[in-house]
Amino acid sequence: MSTEATLAAYRPRDADAADALPARLRGWWDAMRGQGVVTAREPWLLRSGDDCLLVFEWVSPQAARRAQDNPAINEALAAVEALAERIPPGELEDADDLEATLEVVAD
Protein backbone atom coordinates (compact mmCIF):
# COMPACT_ATOMS: atom_id res chain seq x y z
CA MET A 1 0.00 0.00 0.00
CA SER A 2 1.32 3.42 -0.96
CA THR A 3 1.40 6.39 1.39
CA GLU A 4 1.91 10.05 0.64
CA ALA A 5 3.35 12.84 2.73
CA THR A 6 2.25 16.45 2.70
CA LEU A 7 4.26 19.58 3.39
CA ALA A 8 1.73 22.19 4.53
CA ALA A 9 3.29 25.64 4.97
CA TYR A 10 1.50 28.55 6.62
CA ARG A 11 2.38 32.22 7.06
CA PRO A 12 0.77 33.84 10.13
CA ARG A 13 -1.38 36.90 9.51
CA ASP A 14 0.19 38.80 12.47
CA ALA A 15 2.47 38.36 15.51
CA ASP A 16 -0.32 37.04 17.76
CA ALA A 17 -1.21 34.48 15.11
CA ALA A 18 2.44 33.37 14.93
CA ASP A 19 2.31 32.42 18.61
CA ALA A 20 -0.97 30.51 18.31
CA LEU A 21 -0.31 28.82 14.95
CA PRO A 22 1.62 25.73 16.15
CA ALA A 23 -1.21 24.67 18.46
CA ARG A 24 -3.79 25.18 15.71
CA LEU A 25 -1.73 23.12 13.28
CA ARG A 26 -1.47 20.36 15.87
CA GLY A 27 -5.25 20.54 16.32
CA TRP A 28 -5.72 20.09 12.58
CA TRP A 29 -3.45 17.03 12.61
CA ASP A 30 -5.30 15.67 15.66
CA ALA A 31 -8.60 16.02 13.79
CA MET A 32 -7.15 14.16 10.80
CA ARG A 33 -5.80 11.44 13.07
CA GLY A 34 -9.17 11.16 14.79
CA GLN A 35 -10.81 10.63 11.40
CA GLY A 36 -8.27 7.93 10.48
CA VAL A 37 -6.82 9.62 7.40
CA VAL A 38 -3.22 10.12 8.60
CA THR A 39 -0.82 7.55 9.96
CA ALA A 40 0.08 7.24 13.64
CA ARG A 41 3.54 8.59 12.80
CA GLU A 42 3.91 11.88 14.67
CA PRO A 43 3.99 14.90 12.36
CA TRP A 44 6.93 17.25 12.12
CA LEU A 45 6.05 20.80 13.07
CA LEU A 46 8.82 23.15 11.96
CA ARG A 47 9.29 26.90 12.07
CA SER A 48 11.11 29.06 9.54
CA GLY A 49 11.08 32.63 10.82
CA ASP A 50 7.42 33.12 11.74
CA ASP A 51 6.22 30.65 9.09
CA CYS A 52 5.29 27.12 10.10
CA LEU A 53 5.59 23.88 8.18
CA LEU A 54 3.61 20.78 9.12
CA VAL A 55 4.84 17.54 7.60
CA PHE A 56 2.56 14.52 7.94
CA GLU A 57 1.80 11.21 6.27
CA TRP A 58 -1.55 10.12 4.83
CA VAL A 59 -2.82 6.58 5.35
CA SER A 60 -3.37 6.37 1.59
CA PRO A 61 -3.93 8.62 -1.41
CA GLN A 62 -7.65 7.88 -1.07
CA ALA A 63 -7.60 9.05 2.56
CA ALA A 64 -6.08 12.35 1.47
CA ARG A 65 -9.01 12.85 -0.88
CA ARG A 66 -11.57 11.78 1.76
CA ALA A 67 -10.17 14.37 4.17
CA GLN A 68 -11.20 17.19 1.83
CA ASP A 69 -14.91 16.53 2.47
CA ASN A 70 -14.70 15.73 6.18
CA PRO A 71 -16.53 18.29 8.37
CA ALA A 72 -14.38 17.71 11.49
CA ILE A 73 -11.16 18.11 9.52
CA ASN A 74 -12.46 21.16 7.67
CA GLU A 75 -13.48 22.81 10.96
CA ALA A 76 -9.96 22.34 12.35
CA LEU A 77 -8.46 23.58 9.09
CA ALA A 78 -10.67 26.68 9.18
CA ALA A 79 -9.25 27.46 12.63
CA VAL A 80 -5.75 27.32 11.13
CA GLU A 81 -6.73 29.48 8.16
CA ALA A 82 -8.21 32.10 10.48
CA LEU A 83 -4.65 32.68 11.74
CA ALA A 84 -2.54 32.07 8.66
CA GLU A 85 -2.49 31.77 4.91
CA ARG A 86 -1.23 28.64 3.20
CA ILE A 87 1.89 29.25 1.13
CA PRO A 88 4.01 27.09 -1.15
CA PRO A 89 6.83 25.50 0.92
CA GLY A 90 9.27 27.24 -1.42
CA GLU A 91 8.19 30.59 0.05
CA LEU A 92 9.38 29.72 3.56
CA GLU A 93 11.98 32.17 4.83
CA ASP A 94 14.76 29.55 4.72
CA ALA A 95 13.70 27.87 1.48
CA ASP A 96 16.56 29.36 -0.56
CA ASP A 97 19.23 27.89 1.72
CA LEU A 98 20.92 24.76 0.38
CA GLU A 99 20.81 23.28 3.86
CA ALA A 100 17.91 25.09 5.46
CA THR A 101 17.80 24.64 9.21
CA LEU A 102 14.30 24.86 10.63
CA GLU A 103 13.34 25.01 14.29
CA VAL A 104 11.52 21.91 15.52
CA VAL A 105 8.49 23.10 17.47
CA ALA A 106 7.84 20.99 20.57
CA ASP A 107 4.35 20.29 21.80
Secondary structure as UniProt FT lines:
FT   STRAND          5..12
FT   HELIX           15..34
FT   TURN            35..36
FT   STRAND          44..48
FT   TURN            49..50
FT   STRAND          51..58
FT   HELIX           61..67
FT   TURN            68..69
FT   HELIX           71..83
FT   STRAND          84..87
FT   HELIX           89..91
FT   TURN            93..96
FT   TURN            98..99
FT   STRAND          103..104
//
